[in-house]
Amino acid sequence: MSLFLGRVSHDLVVCNHTPATPSMVAGYHGVTDEQERAFLEIKGGHNLVVLGQAGTGKSFLVRETQRRLASEGRRVHVAASTGIAASQFLHGTTQHHFAGILDGRFSNTEALQRVFQQPETVGRIREAELLIIDEISMLSVRIFEQVSRCVD
């Protein structure tokens, strides 16, 4: 499974500080050249972090990535730190629900043990080809580690 998590390494980091406007639109379904480049990196299996101010098209890129890869038969999951944030995406869920770690009150070891006792969660994690975490900066290090251990 590819993880669109936010681990910055030598992979691409997209920073768009200018709101997307119709005059910037190019290519497929109204994506900017920068968004298209990011999509191709994601499709190629690279991890990446998408940064930008409000209105720069970050959520649009997530929805477009989800739509395009799903149309190719790829299994894409989108998770966010809250249910309200997750609701803007098709079948969006919280990171806690996706990884089966409930509210994060368990140690990493306990969380992992609980996950493997939940066949539905194990199936969801195993079938996922790509996990996109929206608003990853809102995720605590502890929850990030638990989600990461669950999907590894």
N, C-alpha and C positions, 0 to 999 in steps of 0.2 A: 504494500500500500504506500502510495506517496503521501507525504504529510505537508500540507501547506500551513506550517505552524508558525514560523517566525524565528527559526534558528538561522541566524545570519552567519554565513560562511563565505565561500567564494561564489555562491549563487547570486542571482540577480536581486537587487533591492530597487523597487520602483518608487520613486519620489516624485509626485506631481503636485506642485504648489499652485497651479493655476486651475481654477474651476473649468471643467469641460464645457465648451460652448458649441453650438451647431456649426460654427465656422471651423472648429478644430476636428470635426467628425470626418473620419476617413475609413475606408475598408468595410468590414462586415458588420451589419446591424448597428451602425452608429458608434462603433468603438474608435477610440483614438489610436494613433500609431503606437503610442506607449502601452496602451491597454492590450493591443494585439500582440505586441512583443511579450508582455507579461503572460498572456494566455498561452502563447507558444512555448514559453519556458515551463509553465505548469503542465501543459500537455506532454512535454518531453520528460516529465518526472522530476523536475528540479524543485527544491524548496525555495520559497521566496516570501519576502515581507513586502507588503504594499502599504506605503505611508502617504499621507497627504492631508490637507486641510479639508474641512467640511465642504461638500459639493464638488470634489475633484474626481468622483467616479469610482471610489473604492468598492462600495456596495454593488454598484452596477457591474463592475468587473467580476465580483463574486457570483452574482446572479447569471451573468452571461457565460461564465466558465461552467457553472452548474448546468445551464441549459444546453450548451454546445456539447459538453462531454456526455451528458445523459442521452442526447440525440445519437451519439455514437455507441450507445450501449454500456458506457462506463458507469460504475457505481460510485457516485459522489455524495458525500455527506457534508452538511454545513452545520457547524455548532457555534454557539455564542455564549457569552457569560451569563446572560439572562434570557428568560423566555420571551420577553418583549423584543429584545434584539434578534433572537432566533426567528421570530414570527415573520420577519420581512423576507425570509428565504423559503423556497419550496421545501417542505418537509424539514425545516430547520428545527434544531433541538438545542438544549444546553449541553455544554461539555460534560457536565456531571451525568446527565442522562445517557449521552452517547457512550461514555466509558463505563457506565454502571457504578459510579462511585458515590452516588447519592449526594449528600451535602458536603462532603469533604472532611467529615469529622474523624475519619479513620486514619491510622498510620498507613504508609505506603504498602507495607506487607499485608495488613488487614484488608485494604482496598483491593489489592490484587487477588487475594483469596476470595473475597466476595464476588468479584467479577467472574471468576471461573466457576462459581456456583450458580451462575445465571446463564442458561443456554441461549436465551434470546440476545443477551448482550454479547456473548462470545461470537454468535453468528453474525451480528451486526458489525462487529469489529473485523472479523475475518473476511466478510464479503466486501468491505469498503476498499475501493481502489484509491480514493483520494479523500482526505479529511481537510476541510477548510475551517479554520477557527477565526471567526470574525471578532474584532476588538480584543485581540490577544493580550494587549497591554493591561486589560482589566482582570486578567487571570493571575492569581497568586502563584508564586513559585511552587508551592506545595501542590496545588491542584494541577499545574502544568506538568510537574514530575509524575503525578499519578496518572494523568491522561496519557503521557508519553510512555510510561511503563505498560499501560494496558494495551496500547496499540503496537508496541514493539514485538 
